[in-house]
Amino acid sequence: MLSHDIGDWLSQRAWVEIDLAALSHNVQQVASLLSSPTQLMAVVKADAYGHGAITVAQTVLESGATWLGVATVPEGIELREAGIKAPILILGATHTKEQIHAIAHWKLQPTLISPKQAHIFSDTLKAIKCRCPLPVHVKFDTGMSRLGPSWQEAAEFVQLVRQFPNLHIASIYSHLATAENRDQTVMQQQQQRFESAIAQIKAMGIQPPLLHLANSAATLTENALHYDMVRVGLAIYGLYPAAHLHSRISLKPVLQLKARVTQVKSIAPGTGVSYGHRFIAGRELRLAVVGIGYADGVPRHLSQKMQVLIRGNRVSQIGAITMDQMMLDVSAIPDIQEGEVVTLIGQQGSEQISAVDWANQLNTISWEILCGFKHRLPRVAF
Ligand SMILES: *Cc1c(COP(=O)(O)O)cnc(C)c1O
């Protein structure tokens, strides 16, 4: 859900704000690392990492991306229904007849990962008399141990797929497991495996189509990993995959998470706050209730650990975060008013709280934080 209606947005208790200028800036920054003719695929799976797939897709395509990557068929259909014409690669596995019909109908491009699946695609396309060939993308495994045959089997698999007249190999790709690590040993091994499979394919007299290997971290690490296309998710949303990758380009976070104060009150010393009374006021304090909770995607694990920004100040959250609401200790700014905006992720003045901070507190990764914001939060894009 994306609301451009400011009136509607002003009445919201909580929302996600999307900075399209920052998104465009990030795409241009990433593109500045690429040498022609390397293309930029913007990865917009999982509703563009929680940012809203349609608006993000439109903006990145205007800013220099030429391909879109999604995880599932419905994610691809959503973009096509919005009128997006760019090539869309489905990064996940697809097998069923229904999926194949939808792929052909909506001109989506599947990833092929096994001989069995390639047969199903070819047979199904024949049965529906598809105006083919369908562009397909051969994926092989160089060390992620996820989709695709192993690198040793890649050339044989490519040869098999080429035998189907209704399938056309548009690209060959693999995925890196450790690109954000400082230690590049595993990444280099994966790249060598990628190169050796491509060499075998060439040795069979096959001119390889587009080749691609790099995610955000690899794109920021080294140009030798770029090949014909890079598949960039996290970096276009303005976050760095790792602290040591900050130096090459300057990214701006695209997403801010905001909510409103819904009530302000004073509580006496000894008063318990929220479920379980995990917080007991040690003195009289000023408390603000905010209309956002774990059902919006603020992890309950952050209870009593997180801070938020109000009027440019850092304020501590107190007591258990509840499903739809949380409480703050606003004693330092006692004149806080109901309706005031609280920034949970984002910037106010010189203070900034990032999804990376949450990820560090929760011992997870920023990707998971971004994908965690629920659909009941309107996405407001500027
Ligand atoms: C999600 C995904 C990406 C993007 O990864 P980032 O680290 O967010 O850049 C690239 N390639 C594949 C196959 C993916 O699944």
The ligand as a MOL file (V3000), in Angstrom:
LIG
                    3D

  0  0  0     0  0            999 V3000
M  V30 BEGIN CTAB
M  V30 COUNTS 15 15 0 0 0
M  V30 BEGIN ATOM
M  V30 1 C 18.5900 -11.0380 -2.7350 0
M  V30 2 C 19.5550 -11.3740 -3.8160 0
M  V30 3 C 20.4610 -10.4150 -4.2900 0
M  V30 4 C 20.6320 -9.0480 -3.6470 0
M  V30 5 O 21.4260 -9.1530 -2.5090 0
M  V30 6 P 21.9300 -7.8330 -1.7050 0
M  V30 7 O 22.9290 -8.3600 -0.7710 0
M  V30 8 O 20.7420 -7.2710 -1.0200 0
M  V30 9 O 22.5000 -6.9180 -2.7190 0
M  V30 10 C 21.2590 -10.7570 -5.3690 0
M  V30 11 N 21.1700 -11.9830 -5.9420 0
M  V30 12 C 20.3240 -12.9340 -5.5020 0
M  V30 13 C 20.3010 -14.2610 -6.1640 0
M  V30 14 C 19.5010 -12.6720 -4.4170 0
M  V30 15 O 18.6740 -13.6220 -3.9740 0
M  V30 END ATOM
M  V30 BEGIN BOND
M  V30 1 1 1 2
M  V30 2 1 2 3
M  V30 3 2 2 14
M  V30 4 1 3 4
M  V30 5 2 3 10
M  V30 6 1 4 5
M  V30 7 1 5 6
M  V30 8 2 6 7
M  V30 9 1 6 8
M  V30 10 1 6 9
M  V30 11 1 10 11
M  V30 12 2 11 12
M  V30 13 1 12 13
M  V30 14 1 12 14
M  V30 15 1 14 15
M  V30 END BOND
M  V30 END CTAB
M  END
